[in-house]
Amino acid sequence: MKKRVRKHLPNFITCANLFSGCIGIVLTFTSDYLIFASYAIFLSAIFDFFDGLASRVLQSYSGIGKDLDSLADMVSFGVLPSVILYEFYQQGPQLGVVSEYLPFVAFLIPVFSALRLAKFNNDTRQAESFIGLPTPANAILIASFPLILQQIPDVGKILFNPYILTVFVLIMCALLVAELPLMSLKFKNRDFNKNIYRYLLLLLSAILILFFKFAAVPVVIIFYITLSLIQFKLANDKVSG
């Protein structure tokens, strides 16, 4: 019985991630529920963290689990955030033909998310860190938009602007597949020196979210990318030196 639980528990948590993503997509069909769709992404991210943690703790690794994780992430962190962005396009100013076709740009997010996930599954360099922005980070950033809008209504002038949205989508698609070394938040040990950048990111994130709530999320993502680049730059300088 214990062996069966050990084998299937991580996959069960992954399926919960997928289920949450599917519910989130349904919630986007009604614009009044976009905030709950955002919460669905955050919930999926929690499941995504714990399925990996369960796999490591229980030492339950399998090819099926790896593929299932990518499929769940594709829905929760690829399709769901793109539908939220599509709804933002729909709520923006009507610009004739532009407003009719430009919203479909949002669905470049799942396309590049699929490329990102496929690269991750086949790139041996990403065993300890990431190459390109992880799909959960991109999805959490997009999930913060409806919540920021609720917190600061005036920001709608920016978030509903179709041209700004399009530039944002293109930038995020590029970051998903960029040859950009980014740290993983998986703690292999408790050594402070080896995890100093992870601790620093968590500390800064906690402080920013405490004071600025969801408006802090975009800043946290920028900090994540910046600290990662600093970490890998210093590590490379140390090796070359």
C-alpha positions in Angstrom: 0.0 0.0 0.0 2.8 2.4 1.0 4.6 1.7 -2.3 1.5 2.5 -4.3 1.0 5.8 -2.4 4.7 6.6 -3.0 4.4 5.8 -6.7 1.1 7.7 -7.4 1.0 10.6 -5.0 3.2 13.0 -7.1 1.1 12.2 -10.2 -2.1 12.8 -8.2 -0.8 16.3 -7.2 0.1 16.9 -10.8 -3.4 16.0 -11.9 -4.7 18.5 -9.3 -2.6 21.1 -11.0 -4.2 20.2 -14.3 -7.7 20.2 -12.8 -7.1 23.7 -11.3 -6.0 24.9 -14.7 -9.1 23.6 -16.5 -11.4 25.2 -13.9 -9.5 28.5 -14.4 -10.1 28.4 -18.1 -13.8 28.0 -17.6 -13.8 30.9 -15.1 -12.3 33.2 -17.8 -15.4 32.8 -19.9 -17.1 35.3 -17.6 -15.0 38.5 -17.3 -16.3 39.0 -13.7 -14.5 35.8 -12.7 -11.0 36.7 -14.1 -9.8 37.2 -10.5 -10.8 33.7 -9.6 -9.0 32.5 -12.8 -5.9 34.2 -11.5 -6.3 32.4 -8.2 -6.5 29.1 -10.2 -3.0 29.8 -11.6 -1.6 30.5 -8.1 -3.2 27.2 -6.9 -1.8 25.3 -9.9 1.6 26.8 -9.0 1.3 25.5 -5.5 0.5 22.0 -6.8 3.3 22.2 -9.3 5.8 22.9 -6.4 4.5 20.1 -4.2 4.4 17.4 -6.9 8.1 18.0 -7.5 8.7 18.1 -3.7 6.8 14.8 -3.3 8.8 13.2 -6.1 12.1 14.1 -4.4 11.0 13.2 -0.9 9.4 9.9 -1.9 12.1 9.3 -4.6 9.3 8.5 -7.0 10.5 9.4 -10.5 9.1 8.2 -13.8 8.9 9.1 -17.4 5.1 9.2 -17.1 5.3 11.7 -14.2 7.7 14.0 -16.2 5.4 14.0 -19.2 2.3 14.4 -17.1 3.9 17.4 -15.4 4.6 19.1 -18.7 1.1 18.4 -20.0 -0.5 19.9 -16.8 1.9 22.9 -17.0 0.9 23.5 -20.6 -2.8 23.9 -19.6 -2.3 25.8 -16.3 0.7 27.9 -17.3 0.3 28.1 -21.0 -3.4 28.1 -22.1 -5.0 29.6 -19.0 -2.8 32.8 -18.9 -3.3 33.3 -22.6 -7.1 33.2 -22.2 -6.8 35.8 -19.4 -4.8 38.0 -21.8 -7.3 37.5 -24.5 -10.0 38.7 -22.2 -7.9 41.8 -21.5 -7.7 42.5 -25.2 -11.5 42.2 -25.4 -12.0 44.7 -22.6 -9.7 47.2 -24.2 -10.6 50.1 -26.6 -12.1 49.0 -29.9 -9.8 49.9 -32.8 -11.6 48.5 -35.7 -9.8 45.7 -37.6 -7.0 45.9 -35.1 -9.3 45.0 -32.3 -10.7 42.1 -34.3 -7.5 40.3 -35.0 -4.9 41.5 -32.5 -6.3 39.6 -29.5 -5.2 36.3 -31.1 -1.6 37.4 -30.4 -2.3 36.3 -26.8 -2.2 32.6 -28.0 1.4 32.9 -28.8 1.9 32.4 -25.0 0.9 28.7 -25.1 2.9 28.2 -28.3 6.1 29.4 -26.8 5.2 27.7 -23.5 5.1 24.4 -25.3 8.5 25.1 -26.9 9.8 26.0 -23.4 8.5 22.8 -21.8 9.8 20.6 -24.7 13.2 22.2 -24.4 13.2 21.7 -20.6 12.4 18.0 -21.0 15.2 17.4 -23.4 17.9 19.8 -22.2 20.4 18.2 -19.8 21.7 21.7 -18.9 18.5 22.3 -16.9 18.9 19.7 -14.3 20.0 22.2 -11.6 18.8 25.5 -13.1 16.7 26.9 -16.0 17.5 28.1 -19.4 14.7 30.6 -20.3 11.9 31.9 -18.1 10.0 29.0 -16.4 6.3 28.8 -17.5 5.0 29.1 -13.9 6.8 32.4 -13.5 5.3 33.8 -16.7 1.9 32.5 -15.8 2.1 34.0 -12.2 3.0 37.4 -13.7 0.0 37.3 -16.0 -2.2 36.1 -13.2 -1.3 39.2 -11.2 -2.8 41.5 -13.8 -6.5 41.1 -12.8 -5.6 41.3 -9.1 -3.5 44.5 -9.7 -6.4 46.0 -11.6 -8.7 45.3 -8.6 -6.1 46.9 -6.3 -5.2 49.9 -8.6 -8.1 50.5 -11.1 -6.3 53.2 -12.9 -3.7 50.7 -14.2 -6.4 49.5 -16.6 -5.4 52.2 -19.0 -2.2 50.3 -19.4 -3.3 46.7 -19.1 -6.2 47.1 -21.5 -4.1 48.9 -24.2 -3.9 46.4 -27.1 -0.5 47.7 -28.3 1.1 47.5 -24.8 -0.4 44.0 -24.4 1.1 42.9 -27.7 4.6 44.2 -26.8 4.3 42.4 -23.5 3.3 39.1 -25.1 6.2 39.3 -27.6 8.7 40.0 -24.8 7.4 37.2 -22.6 7.5 34.7 -25.6 11.1 35.7 -26.2 12.0 35.2 -22.5 10.4 31.8 -22.4 12.8 30.4 -25.1 15.8 32.7 -24.6 19.2 31.3 -23.7 18.9 33.0 -20.4 20.3 31.2 -17.3 17.9 31.5 -14.4 18.1 29.9 -11.0 15.8 27.2 -9.7 14.1 27.6 -6.4 14.7 24.0 -5.5 16.8 23.8 -2.4 19.2 20.9 -2.6 20.7 21.6 0.8 20.5 24.2 3.6 23.9 25.7 3.0 23.4 29.5 3.3 26.3 30.4 1.0 25.1 28.1 -1.8 21.6 29.3 -1.5 22.2 33.0 -0.7 20.5 34.2 -3.9 17.4 32.0 -3.3 17.1 33.3 0.3 17.6 36.9 -0.9 14.9 36.5 -3.6 12.5 35.0 -1.1 13.2 37.8 1.5 12.7 40.6 -1.1 9.6 38.9 -2.4 8.1 38.6 1.0 8.8 42.2 1.9 7.5 43.6 -1.4 4.3 41.5 -1.3 3.7 42.5 2.3 3.7 46.2 1.4 2.5 46.2 -2.1 0.4 43.0 -2.4 -0.1 41.8 -5.9 1.3 44.9 -7.5 4.7 43.6 -6.3 4.6 40.5 -8.5 6.0 42.2 -11.7 8.9 43.6 -9.6 9.5 40.2 -8.0 9.8 38.7 -11.5 12.3 41.4 -12.5 14.3 40.7 -9.3 14.3 37.0 -10.1 15.8 37.5 -13.5 18.3 40.1 -12.3 19.5 38.0 -9.3 19.8 35.0 -11.6 22.0 36.8 -14.1 24.2 38.2 -11.2 24.5 34.8 -9.7 25.6 33.1 -13.0 27.8 36.0 -14.0 29.7 35.8 -10.7 29.9 32.0 -10.9 31.4 32.2 -14.4 33.9 34.9 -13.4 34.9 32.6 -10.5 35.4 29.6 -12.7 37.3 31.6 -15.4 39.4 33.4 -12.8 
